[in-house]
Every structure is written in structure tokens, then in C-alpha cells.
């Protein structure tokens, strides 16, 4: 009797295990928890073949330099979308750009399949950050990504200096002690300029914390022995910075051997110069207005200061 009960109880368990295995085989995309990367290849083209690509990632942080630079690379290399990241942890929504609706978290590839770009334009819930990151990293390992390059901005107040140079954080992915901090010296003419950053005259930091998706991807690369670099530029807070995005792309072309990434950035430079000119005029106009108001009120002491109270 006990043998019969044991035999009968084991049969439903096998059925359930088989059903689970069958269900998991249906999904051909990378999956981790409640997140997956779903291939979007056209039927006529089949699945895109990748050849140990470089993965470039950009996010809408300070100055939108990450998003602007990755969008520019996608356009100049005539890249096609190959996949999207779907997750319950990505805030629902779509991006409308250039007359098309787009998924907010997308993966692109060039024709050769040796350069991929990761674009995320929607917030990710903090409790699901690890799920999304692990899924992206699983995809990167499956497709034998040889290096990850993150393009991002460091927020500063006001307009950053036009002669700013990027900071590059680098790791070979094999040894933790091999990670280092360097910067692009292609435009540096003397030692004083080498030590300046972003118009505030400070030297490069010896200790820094990179958070959010950018820092999360770099951390995952360290954990999975994938070479990685973070190219960071000081960028204006609260306004687009195409000039900063151009500097990131130029720095990227200087540190990579991939010829397709030698991209002309004159369009971004022109946009940056035009924006800077407009912002400088606005700042000058505002300063002139403040000075005029100050002259009109000269000799009058504000009531708040007479009462010993000062508001900033």
C-alpha cells in the first residue's frame, strides 16, 4: 500500500516538472526573474548574428549626454534594433521619436554585428534594478560581449568649461586591482589644463561613486569578468548638453580600435555652440536685469535684514 501511494504521488510531480520545462523552452529570450530580453528580428532577416561585440550604454542622466551620444552613434552607424528589454520593473510607457513609437529600453546592432548600443529612456524601479541588470548581463555573456562602455554625465551647476576633458574609469575584467582611473589626453596642451575639469578648477577625484544603471552595469561587469570602461563628462544640470555628448564620442573613438566608431561629431559641436551662445545671452540678460534692479533699490535696506532675518 505504501509502495502504491509512493508511486502514485510521484507521477503528478513528474508531469509538473515536464510542464515547467516545456514552458521555459517556449521563451527564446534571456530571462531572469520577472525580466526578459525579447528578440525583435524580422522574419525575412532571421536572428541577427553578433560577433563578440562592444556594448555601448547610455542613460538620460546629467545633460542627457548619455542618451544624446548613443542616439547619435545609432544614427551615424545606421544601426537596427535587435531586441528590447521587457520587465514589470520598468515604468510602463513608450517613446515617440522621429514619427515612430519605440520601446523605452532597446538594444541596437550595426551591420557587422561587432557594435551594440543599449538605450534606456524610462525609469527602473529600485526594487527591480538587480533583475534588469542580471538579465542584461546574461544577454551580454550569451552573446560574448568583449567590452562594455558606459557614457554618462556628472552634473554641475551652470555652463561647464568648453575645454573640459572626460574622466575614464577602466577595468580589464580579470583582476580587481587592474581597474584604474585615466582620462583622455588628446586635447591637453599643458599640465594645468590636464588637472582642470568642468570649469570649476578642481582636480580629478581619487575616489568616486557611480550609481544608478550606469554604476550597476559596471558592477555587473566586474562580477562577471567582462572588460568595462566608463567615460564620464561634467555636464550642465537640467539642460541638454550636445557638446558634452560630442566629447564623449570623440573620447570613445580615441580609446577603441574599432574603426566604425571613428565618428564625425561636427553636428553635435554646432548644436552645442549654438546652445551655449543662447544660454550665455540669457545669463547676461538676467545678470543685467538683476544689476538694474539693484541700482534702483540702492540705499534701501530690505525689511528682512532690518529685522535680523536673512533668507537665502
Buried (B, 14 or more C-beta within 10 A) or exposed (E): EEEEEEEEEEEEEEEEEEEEEEEEEEEEBBBBBEBBBBBBEEEEEEEBEBEEBBBBBBBBBBBBBBBBBBBBBBEBBEBBBBBBBBBEBBEEEEBEEEEEEBBBBBBBBBEEBBBBBBBBBBEBEEEBBBBBBBBBBBBBBEBEBBBBBBBBBBBBEEBBBEBBBBBBBBBBBEEEEEBEBEBBEEBBEEEEBBBBBBBEEEEBEEEEEBEBBBBBBBBBBEEBEBBBBBBBBBBBBEEBBBBBBBBBBBBBBBBBEBEBBEBEBEEBBEBBEEBBEEBEEEEEEEEEEEEEEEEEEEEEEEEEEEEEEEEE
